[in-house]
Amino acid sequence: MPPVTPSYPESPRGDHVDVYTDPHGREVRVPDPYRWLEDPDSPQTRAWVGAQNRVTQAHLDTLPARAAYQERLTALWNYPKEGTPWKRGERYFRQFNPGLLNQPVLEVADSPRGPWRTLLDPNALSADGTVALAGASVSEDGERLAYGTQSGGSDWVTWQVRDVSSGEDLPDRLDWSKFSGAEWLPDGSGFYYSAYDAPGQGGVLTGANKNQRLMFHRVGSPQDEDTLVVARPDEPDWGFDPHVTHDGRLLVLHVWKGTDPRNLLWVRELGSDGPWRELVSDFRASFSFIASEEDVLLLRTDEDAPREKVIAWNLKTGERRDLIPEGPHKLEYVLPVPDGLLTVTLVDASHRVNLYGRDGAHRREIPLPGLGSLMGISTREDDPEVFLGFTSFLTPALPYRLLLPDGEPEPLAEPALTFDASAYEVTQEFATSRDGTPVPLFIVARKGMVRDGGNPTLLYGYGGFNISLTPAFSPSRLAWLERGGVYVQANLRGGGEYGEEWHRAGTLGQKQNVFDDFIAVAEHLIASGITSPEHLGIQGGSNGGLLVGACMTQRPDLFAAAIPQVGVLDMLRYQHFTIGWAWASDYGRADDPQMLEALLAYSPLHNLREGTAYPATLITTGDHDDRVVPAHSFKFAAELQRAHGGEAPVLIRIQTRAGHGAGKPTALVIEEAADVWAFLEDRLGGPR
């Protein structure tokens, strides 16, 4: 293909320098010439964003496959998407999108098979579809809905209350909530939620989120009358996640600190304003509440069990005993059911479901439809009716009903796709990382794929924060597969696929293991004949954007295209914005002399080398991203365009009225996917 080198907008370089300290007490001076791009609302930044978008748009307009992708993606997305139901009282609730609505609607019915009626339609809340449902919690009797909405992709959530029978909103409105659900009292008179102080001038999208406080809201009262339950100004990094026990006796509080899975666990009688009993008073391990039986709490923990186990903790005697011991596979979820527990485990990055008694005895494995993932699971302690949402790479998420103790999952819907999944297959292979660690990867391709090194291949990864990448359906990827592309998903250290040891092996001073794993998977794909460097692209979002940025700077020779999306790309300053400080448990901080060297060694922004030919790059971000602020992408794009010594295009696509990804309207998702696939096809090769 003929080289196409855009003329990039000017990105003025300032003379700002930050001074850090290394482990030997010496000053380390690090220039930050694009500091001005950290202000998303300055006229200079806005002008730069407009200029970059014009250059990017002009390039994307020339791509011959773009219109075909837009048309096919629209058709592929246009199928009914039925969410996993959940039950409260005698009512059933679900989210549903009949096809191409920008946002799914929330529905209610008297039976899990319907008929369903609309309870809340977020599409009616904005003209452009950018107001999304960010949380929905129904009272125990099924009469009241607490729902949270987010606007323009921001993480800020506003909570309101709706009467389920009438569909009318009550006057309640709760602002400045973030990273919170709504936990109802058993009688439906009110709920717990977490909130922050209103941000200062200019700090809505970039200000650090500190000092979360737990509040109680009584339905019908104004927010300024809400009761403060917990605030710890002496511990500004702490957050609070409450759980009301099914019998209504206790309030169990999960106290978290950033993204570290380790937490504190406190408990007190529901309604009491007395002191908390601190069951776990230090951040030594993770402890997750499952259920209670009189004076005994059932908890999932990784204390002395990196793949996790279930314990029973007697609050009266203090006795702790293993109920379901640690097994060979990662225990991902445990949910209460009548007289038992449902466990969800990961076996080489796909899910298995098992039923146990409350005595810890294994009863049976629940058969799933195939090799895939649970995208939703809903249980009640006193109801044998269970709902599962199952998906795989080639099967859209479908709801299933399971009647315990002896039933098997029954589908509540049938797939309705304009796609022949039988022509494709999923295989799992293992690459060998630099230190000998086996790294799993899923390969999704047309049956009979020829391993001649010529297949356009997209490699996707994440590798962080104890998050597991399991098989999941995306209508977007189908368009790539139909045109002869191969999709590969890597399961890297830093994730949660094999437990806490696997996670820790990709954090802090061992973060390089994650990049080594991804590079090893790329080399495996090349060595096995699936693809070659001129046909291989990489993609990842958020922490996965860091992954892509680090790998393209460490091994620019290995890839023909790179798509870092909403990435963490400036590893020296990420902690200064919104919730960035919370990621230090995985990354470490540059103001820690012991971590500075490691961060500088892989920070994508600081490892771009002038004159190097980098892969064709399409950076994507949203101007309202207040999770990973767009300054990461802005600064990386500016420096990449300056340093790049090759002819391949390096572009940034900045979506307005969009954030980190949650709640993005369907129309914008399709539009971005068409741009990304067309860009990749242009660089990696067309239909085979």
Protein Blocks (a to p, Z undefined) as FASTA:
>chain_A
ZZdddddddddddfbdcddddfkopacddddfklmmmpmkbmklmmmmmmmmmmmmmmmm
mpmklmmmmmmmmmmmmccdddddddehjbccddddfklafbdcddddfbfnbpaddfbd
fklmpfnopaccfbdcddfkopaccddddeehiabdcdddddfklopacfbdcehiahia
cdddfklpaccddddddddehilmmpccehiacddddehiafklpccfbdcfklmmbccd
ddddfklmaccddddehjbfbdcdddddehiacdcddfblcdfbccddfbdehjaccddd
fehianopaddddfknopacdfbdcdfbdcfbdcddehiacddddeehiacdddddfkop
afbdcddfbdcddfbdcddfkbcbdcdddddfklccdddddddfkbccddfbdcdddbdf
klpccdddddddfkopacdddddddehiacehpaccddddehpghiacdddddfklmmmm
mnopacdddddehiamnojklmmmmgcjlmmmmmmmmmmmmmmmmmnomacfklcccdde
hjlmmmmmmmmmmmmmlpcbdcdehiafblklmmmgcjlmmmmmmnopaklmklmmmmmm
momklmccehiacddddddddfklckbgcklmmmmmmmmmmmpmbfbdcdddddehiafk
gopafklmmmmmmmmmmmmmmmnopcZZ
